[in-house]
């Protein structure tokens, strides 16, 4: 397994990973927002806006590659400018590879970079009722719950 920075040629595989997780883990309406995030990673002219993404001093996105299968996961983070917050963004593993340790590896990889480069920042993320328990196992706690915050069947769990 290799975790490396996202490249423009990874876009279609990342979009496929997203689709493999719909509708349980992502609402189909989020697809366009995710695609804009990917475009923003490789273009200075692509604007990304979301309710939690305002003014970032650094964004980064990674992919997980497994030699025999190719890219099977992706996820990143951004550092909010003028705040002590590092927010995990768009983390996902292809549905065919869930519960095999790849999500834990991706989480730890991002967490370790944040702890090393931004040691005074606190880690936050938004997730759903289907995955918040995974992040609780990683040591995060639920800060707020918004019913249908991501879509009709997806509650939003803010965690830190």
Secondary structure, DSSP 8 states (H G I E B T S, - for coil): -EEEE--GGGHHHHHHHHHHTBTTTB-GGGHHHHHHHHHHHH-SS-----SS---EEEEEEEEEEETTTEEEEEEEEEEETTSSEEEEEEEEE-GGGTTSSHHHHHHHHHHHHHHHH-TT-EEEEEE-TTTHHHHHHTT--EEEEEEEEEETTEEEEEE-
